[in-house]
Structures are given as C-alpha cells and as structure tokens.
Amino acid sequence: MEYQHKINVMISKDEIVEAVKKLGERITEDYRNKPVVLVGVLKGSFIFMSDLVRAIDLPLNLDFIHAKSYIGTQSVGAVNIKMDTELDVEGKNVLLVEDILDTGRTLSVLKETMLARGANDVKIAAFLDKPARRIVDITADYSCFTIEDRFVVGYGLDYDESYRNLDFIGEVVLDN
C-alpha cells in the first residue's frame, strides 16, 4: 500500500498482539472480583479497546467518550468533550482506555470528570505512553509500550484522520 507520508515501522503487529495479551492478563488479575467499566476514549482507542476487551477474562461493562485536544500533530491545549458516556459510573471502578498518553491533558480532565461523577476508582490503560511530552502530572496505570517523542500512527492513532487502519505503529516522517 502506498501512503502519502513515509512511515517507519516502530512496533510490529506481532509485538502489539503479544503486549495486548499480556496487558489483558494483568488487568484480569487486578480486577478479579471487582466490577469494572472500561471507557474508551474515541477515536484513537477503538482498535486497542477492541483487542483489549477480548484479552480480559472478566465480565465487563463498556462505554465510550469522545474527547479531542489535537489538530494535526499539535495539541491545542483545551480538551473538548464531543460525545459523553451513557453509563452511570457512580460507585464503580472505571478504566479509561486511551491510544496514547502524551501531554496528559485529555486523560487528566477525563479522570477528574469520572471522579466528580462518583466513580469509586479511576485508572488509565494507555496503549502507548510518551512521558517526554507530559505537561500534566498523570501516569498510566497500565500501558503496552513506552515510546520516545515521535509522531506515530497506526493501530487507531491518526494523522488528520489517516492511517488509523495500519496494523503496526509507525513514525510519520514529515518534510519540514
């Protein structure tokens, strides 16, 4: 397949499959006998969440929230909730599922939102963790990979809505 940009493979499909399987096993252990609601942060988390829920061997409730803080490769600073959850999280354990923990703005706002709604506990499962870009004091409770400060696509992550369907994580090489 030909792409508009050069994309260098950073994490292969096989590495992704193995990492998500291991993460699902860990979450299964941690939440055994504790009901949990997984809240996927759209759009980027949809592929990761789909694979993750199949790797978790527990009864689950699922919901989604659509929050956006990026245009192209740049964080715009403000977090815009475009679509909210439907499930009541009061008294429940919530696991926010996100494609990438980058600046931390979005997940910080969403975590505080769930706690304000009465969630018993809120943890974060991020497919990728990019600590070099963090500007908010927040960490992932679960992650599959820690990456350097590179602009990546694939496995749900996009560049202006393109490349989400790649079955690997690749770095976009942008001409400056």
C-alpha positions as CSV (number, residue, x, y, z in Angstrom):
1,M,0.0,0.0,0.0
2,E,1.3,3.5,-0.8
3,Y,1.0,6.2,1.8
4,Q,1.0,10.0,1.5
5,H,3.9,10.2,4.0
6,K,6.9,8.0,4.7
7,I,6.1,5.8,7.7
8,N,8.9,3.9,9.5
9,V,7.7,0.8,11.5
10,M,8.4,1.1,15.2
11,I,6.2,-1.6,16.7
12,S,5.2,-4.6,14.7
13,K,1.8,-6.3,14.5
14,D,3.2,-9.4,16.4
15,E,4.6,-7.2,19.2
16,I,1.3,-5.5,19.5
17,V,-0.6,-8.8,19.8
18,E,1.7,-10.1,22.5
19,A,1.7,-6.8,24.5
20,V,-2.1,-6.5,24.5
21,K,-2.5,-10.2,25.5
22,K,-0.1,-9.7,28.5
23,L,-1.9,-6.4,29.5
24,G,-5.3,-8.2,29.4
25,E,-4.0,-10.9,31.7
26,R,-2.7,-8.3,34.1
27,I,-6.0,-6.4,34.1
28,T,-7.8,-9.7,34.6
29,E,-5.8,-10.4,37.7
30,D,-6.1,-6.9,39.1
31,Y,-9.8,-6.6,38.7
32,R,-10.8,-10.2,39.6
33,N,-13.9,-9.9,41.9
34,K,-14.1,-6.2,41.2
35,P,-16.7,-5.0,38.6
36,V,-15.1,-2.6,36.1
37,V,-16.4,-0.3,33.4
38,L,-14.0,0.3,30.5
39,V,-14.4,3.7,29.0
40,G,-12.8,4.0,25.6
41,V,-11.5,7.5,24.5
42,L,-12.6,7.9,20.9
43,K,-11.5,7.9,18.3
44,G,-8.0,6.6,18.8
45,S,-8.6,3.9,21.3
46,F,-11.2,1.9,19.4
47,I,-8.8,-0.8,17.9
48,F,-6.8,-1.1,21.2
49,M,-10.0,-1.4,23.2
50,S,-11.5,-4.0,20.9
51,D,-8.4,-6.2,21.3
52,L,-8.1,-5.5,25.0
53,V,-11.6,-6.4,26.0
54,R,-11.1,-9.8,24.3
55,A,-7.9,-10.3,26.2
56,I,-9.6,-9.6,29.6
57,D,-11.2,-12.7,31.1
58,L,-13.9,-10.9,33.2
59,P,-17.4,-9.6,32.9
60,L,-17.1,-6.0,31.7
61,N,-19.3,-3.0,31.1
62,L,-18.2,-0.8,28.2
63,D,-18.8,2.8,27.3
64,F,-17.1,5.5,25.2
65,I,-16.3,9.1,25.4
66,H,-15.1,11.3,22.6
67,A,-12.6,13.9,23.7
68,K,-10.2,15.9,21.4
69,S,-7.2,18.0,22.1
70,Y,-5.2,17.7,18.9
71,I,-5.3,19.2,15.4
72,G,-2.8,17.5,13.1
73,T,0.4,17.0,15.1
74,Q,-0.2,19.7,17.6
75,S,-2.0,19.7,21.0
76,V,-4.4,22.7,21.1
77,G,-4.3,22.9,24.8
78,A,-8.1,22.7,25.6
79,V,-9.9,19.4,25.9
80,N,-13.2,19.3,24.0
81,I,-15.7,16.5,25.0
82,K,-17.6,15.9,21.8
83,M,-19.6,12.9,23.0
84,D,-20.2,11.8,26.6
85,T,-20.6,8.4,28.3
86,E,-24.0,6.9,28.8
87,L,-23.4,4.6,31.8
88,D,-23.6,5.9,35.3
89,V,-20.2,5.4,36.9
90,E,-21.2,6.3,40.5
91,G,-19.6,3.8,42.9
92,K,-17.9,1.9,40.0
93,N,-14.3,1.1,39.1
94,V,-13.5,2.9,35.8
95,L,-10.7,2.0,33.5
96,L,-10.1,4.8,30.9
97,V,-8.7,3.2,27.7
98,E,-6.7,5.5,25.5
99,D,-4.4,5.1,22.5
100,I,-1.6,7.3,23.8
101,L,-0.8,9.2,27.0
102,D,1.0,12.2,25.6
103,T,0.7,15.6,27.3
104,G,-1.7,14.2,29.8
105,R,-4.3,16.9,29.4
106,T,-7.1,14.8,28.0
107,L,-6.7,11.9,30.4
108,S,-6.3,14.3,33.4
109,V,-9.6,16.0,32.5
110,L,-11.4,12.7,31.9
111,K,-10.1,11.2,35.1
112,E,-11.3,14.2,37.1
113,T,-14.7,14.0,35.3
114,M,-15.2,10.4,36.2
115,L,-14.2,11.0,39.9
116,A,-16.6,14.0,40.0
117,R,-19.3,11.7,38.8
118,G,-18.8,9.5,41.8
119,A,-16.5,6.7,40.4
120,N,-15.1,4.6,43.1
121,D,-11.7,4.4,41.4
122,V,-10.3,5.6,38.0
123,K,-7.3,4.0,36.4
124,I,-5.7,4.5,33.0
125,A,-4.8,1.9,30.4
126,A,-2.8,3.6,27.6
127,F,-1.6,1.6,24.6
128,L,1.4,3.9,24.3
129,D,3.0,6.1,26.9
130,K,5.0,9.1,25.8
131,P,6.4,10.6,29.0
132,A,8.7,13.1,27.3
133,R,5.7,15.2,26.3
134,R,3.9,15.2,29.6
135,I,2.8,18.6,30.9
136,V,0.2,17.3,33.4
137,D,1.2,15.2,36.4
138,I,-0.5,12.0,35.4
139,T,0.7,8.4,34.8
140,A,-0.7,5.3,33.1
141,D,-1.6,2.5,35.5
142,Y,-1.3,0.2,32.5
143,S,0.5,0.5,29.2
144,C,1.8,-1.7,26.5
145,F,4.7,0.4,25.2
146,T,6.7,3.5,26.3
147,I,7.9,5.4,23.3
148,E,10.2,8.4,22.6
149,D,8.9,11.8,21.5
150,R,8.0,10.8,17.9
151,F,4.8,11.4,16.0
152,V,3.3,7.9,15.5
153,V,0.3,6.4,13.6
154,G,-1.4,3.1,13.2
155,Y,-3.5,0.8,15.4
156,G,-6.1,3.6,15.9
157,L,-3.7,6.5,16.0
158,D,-4.0,9.0,13.2
159,Y,-2.6,11.9,11.4
160,D,-5.5,14.1,10.4
161,E,-7.8,11.1,10.4
162,S,-5.5,9.0,8.2
163,Y,-3.5,5.8,9.0
164,R,-5.7,4.5,11.8
165,N,-6.1,1.2,10.0
166,L,-2.4,0.3,10.0
167,D,-1.8,-2.9,12.0
168,F,1.5,-1.6,13.3
169,I,2.8,1.5,15.0
170,G,4.9,3.7,12.6
171,E,6.6,7.0,12.9
172,V,5.4,9.6,10.3
173,V,8.3,11.3,8.6
174,L,7.2,14.8,7.9
175,D,9.0,17.1,5.5
176,N,9.8,20.4,7.2
